[in-house]
Amino acid sequence: MLPTDLALQEAVTNRSGERVVNDFSLQVATVNGSGSQTANLVLLRSIFQMGVPVSGKNMFPSNIAGLPTWFTIRANKHGYVARKKEVDFLVAMNPETAREDVLTLESGAACVYDEPLKLSALRNDLTFYPVPFDKLVAPVCPDAKLRRLVRNMIYDGVLAKLLDIDMGQMEKALTKQLGKKAKAVTLNMAALQAGWDFTEKNLPKQDPFRVETMNKTGGMILVEGNAAAAIGCMMAGVTVVAWYPITPSSSLVETLITYMRKHRMDKETGKATFAIVQAEDEIASLGMVLGAAWAGARAMTSTAGPGISLMSEFTGLGHYAEVPAVVFDVQRVGPSTGLPTRTAQGDLLSTALLSHGDTRHPLLFPSSAEESYLMAMEAFDLAEHLQTPVFVMMDLDLGMNTWMSNPFTYPDKPIDRGKLLDEATLKRIGEWGRYKDVDGDGIAYRTIPGDGMPAYFARGSGHNARAAYSERADDYVNNLDRLARKFDTARKCMPKPIVDLNPQARIGFVGFGTSHWAITESRDQLRNETGVETSYLRLKAYPFSTELTDFIDRHDRVYVIEQNRDGQAAGLMRLEFKPEHISKIRSVLHYNGLPIDARSISDDVLAQEGHDVARHTKLPEEASGSAGVGGE
Amino acid sequence: MTMTAPPPGKKLNRIGLELQAYRGSKTTLCAGCGHNSISERIIDAFYEMGVDQRRVIKLSGIGCSSKSPAYFLSGSHGFNAVHGRMPSVGTGAMLANQKLIAIGVSGDGDTGAIGIGQFVHLMRRNLPIIYIIEDNGCYGLTKGQFSPTADLGSKLKNGVLNDLPPIDTCALAIQLGATFVARSFSGDKKQLLSLLKAALAHRGTVMLDVLSPCVTFNDHEGSTKSYSYVKDHDEPVNEVSFVPSFEDIAVDYEPGSTQEVTLHDGSKLYLKKLEEMYDPTDKLSAMRRLLETSRRGEFATGLIYIEPDRDDFMTLLNLIDEPLATLPLSKVRPPKAALDEIMESLR
């Protein structure tokens, strides 16, 4: 350590007596392509193995190598797994961003950095730990070509010592991460140990952050939302998958391919009970899905916003020809280049109303890995039950980040293949028409090619109840009215919202998807810090059901919290709700590409409620502008 | 299937059906439209081959051509897709149930313009499908604009000349991997019927470009897709005879005069050589012939290229024999042990 570092460190309030246990956010700033992912996941997994609730979020560029990337690990004894706005512990490995990374830290934070970066001169209210990574890596990794990759493991060792992470757990996590590559394990273990030894000798503990063993993760798994959804698709009995690579959805189908090759090869013949095709684009992906589902397969595709845009026309055809389809939308920010690797909930409005000519589509909003698994299965049942495309609205945060989860339970229900015409049904209903509403729920009986039942010609909106081509006004109106009836049936069979009514609350929160985790934490913040009580309704699906309007009725004001600029879910509510409900709706909006955090919600709500708050960041003008501050 | 005795004089096919059973609803295309002749030949071919319509799917995109699947095989399921995107719908349907027989009808705009991407990739996959382009060099349903197969210098009714080179869909299909590539003319009943029957006996992608004059918008002097122009410039590369596997017919021919091709289902194609050097199993010779003919302003018709033995898309995907669409739950939902194993790997 340089003498200047020591001098500066003495200026820092010595907080070593204070202990902050299992409650911090640690950020590793590296360059992408430098192999930091292994080190980061080993760190995450070690803390998880120690029974401490943890989450890992990767903020990465749309690039293969050489640009800044940040991996954030949050450990929290209360189980808060949303992104924490403040970084408590920084590992600064990237010369390009180190200065800004350090300057934006909250006072009192700690920083491990690569010694040549000389960061300790920048602030005197932080704890600095300089580590000569290049000097440490050389003796443990004789092969110079591998040093770049192994180097990152050293900070894991440093952190293990500084944070009190059990080295046994580190080794276990490393072995899990690297699998059977024994040489790699040995090499990385040596780097880990070098970091630990150096810290023991040279870096006395100065910061308050510590990890202590708990028992809050027993039996749980660590999984990415995309993998969870893939497992759900496999268990749902998916048979045809067509897709086109796109961030952040690719890993959903790629994981599915791995699992299907392992678990879905026919035992007797060794042949595949599925077809997965990488299509030429997203248009073809959905075309294949519609063709397959029309011919009776359980079919799906997975994409992101740009793909959804391309699927617009086919989605309308699926809606009007009434073909089941499951479409995963792992949402990210806008079109073309920009922030394809950052998260958002920005496709709600466009997906709910995708295509032209009076189209509305059911949406599902998983908020966790477990729900990604369950809703994947549910989506197939709903698509076939309702004979229409169903969209599973995930996002990058859910799909690509690492989440703790309860293990998934094996499905105990058979699958619902919907109304398929058979001899008995034909006898019962007498005359069959493909689009004839026999049961009054807007859903007609369908036949599939090759099933021996009567044939029909599937086409767009211009058909009568017998599927014959028609341009008659009354046929068109009848068809549209029946489809509206079907959408009301959907309203009843989509999963119901989860409602937590607080009798003391005058304001209610409405949220969905990954916002859930920040919302839960924000409610605690509001109660504990300012005594503001809230109720909470978590949407699991669109179309909305009466639970939502009942919830609005019970509160003075309802904050719809979402990760987009324009309040898209609130917009969908405004499309169908009465003025007395609409007038109570406020928006809390988060759209900077990072996962939403509790502090931003709390500050925004307090500001809109007329509380005097010290704002941590400037609020989006839209959000503060739309608020009837102080109530009606 | 009705097995009641037919009225005397009605001819039944090998599954006991008369021709009438293969018809569709009444055509709404213009009187004299080439597309109607093609629908008639499709009806003849499926009848003569004794195809069970319940196993057939009819697919199309958008345009006059794409309306025509309603006019044949009323006993088959049909799917009128969006403009230019029929290949993907057909691909999905065949993945769902590879026992089906897929016939797709497209047009030159539906294929060559808006649908060129899907067309190209369909050809690459060798999906079992009969893909027909009803090719009139113009957009009929929007009243006569040029399409990408319009020939250089061809003239619209209002005198506008086409100044862009045409897309040769046969050349594209051969280059990209289609295994049965043919061109015909709606006015050549015999050739078209033989090719359609052979198409039914082939396993893989059949790309059949049928010149089919638009009598309303592209049948005038100066058009290279008019009935009379095509008739005068039709240059068959071979004379196609087809003998289905279920007929025991011996064909005699002078050695060297005819090329014999055995198709996937055992049926035989006899291709009488009209030019000594032409070999439809040789890509290079096929491509050369297409280029030479078009340079002369003529249309090479007949079986241009065939590769009867290449694996189809389902074989490449190693698909189970039974249709994926109707596999029982026990085959498509892994047992609890599989999920447990996955959970354990994530702990």
Interface residues (C-beta under 8 A of the other chain):
Chain A: G219 M220 I221 L222 V223 A227 I231 M234 M235 A236 G237 V238 T239 V240 A242 Y259 K262 H263 R264 D266 T269 K271 A272 T273 F274 A275 V277 A279 E280 D281 I283 A284 S285 L286 G287 M288 V289 L290 G291 A292 A293 W294 A295 G296 A297 R298 A299 E313 F314 L317 A321 P407 F408 Y410 P411 P414 I415 T447 I448 P449 G450 D451 G452 A455 Y456 F457 A458 R459 G460 A468 Y469
Chain B: S25 Q53 R54 R55 V56 I57 K58 L59 P69 A70 S74 G75 S76 H77 G78 F79 N80 A81 V82 R85 P87 S88 V89 G90 T91 G92 A93 M94 L95 A96 N97 K99 L100 G117 Q118 V120 H121 M314 L317 N318 L319 I320 D321 P323 L324 A325 T326 L327 L329 K331 V332 R333 P334 K336 A338 L339 I342 M343 L346 R347
